[in-house]
């Protein structure tokens, strides 16, 4: 996507497209991918575009209403005392800031939904009241529902992930080694991110990853020596071998 197209996509959230920063493939949530990575990539893009106040989990960046200034102006007994010199200035600044924040909320909600396919949008519509409400709270609700619906372990996802790991070929040269480890790390990230009652039993440890790596190292003589060295050190973790 060109710079001009990227700018235009933010003007019209319906045209927004999300891309994986690691391999530049377009990310579309269909319910079968790594939804946690999808959300993480989306949040990083939104932060880069200045929408951190909306995608942040806390409200530290959300404009604070100056209740005292409003109360004194409206003679609210809960805020006794004469108006302060900067009350009107604080109110004006808040009105402008909250206006910008509300526009950001609308942009973020629209962009997030545009990264989901039609089926996912229908699922969200069925589970969330006023799905397209343009608020930070609605954005947070959509994210929670996406994780609940698509971020949990299922036998289909587990088998799909396991098969993809097993299908990664042996390491024959530098290129196949780099690509094989990249694919494994993507699949491992997905598996480690699953939630739900059965997810814990599906998180693999070194009893899976060490043999997986050693098996693929044997076919390249340059790595076979390292494989023998790793084999003789049972305390060496997969992460240490992979570093």
Secondary structure, DSSP 8 states (H G I E B T S, - for coil): --HHHHHHHHHSGGG--EE-TTT--EE-B-SSS-HHHHHHHHHHHHHHTT-HHHHSSSSTTS----HHHHHHHTT-GGG-S---TTHHHHHHHHHHHHHHHHHHHHHHHHHHHHTB-HHHHHHHHHHSTTTT--SHHHHHHHHHHHHHHHSB--HHHHHHHHHHHHHS----SHHHHHHHHHHHHHHHHHHHT-BSTTTGGG---HHHHHHHHHHHHTTSHHHHHHHHHHHT-TT--HHHHH-
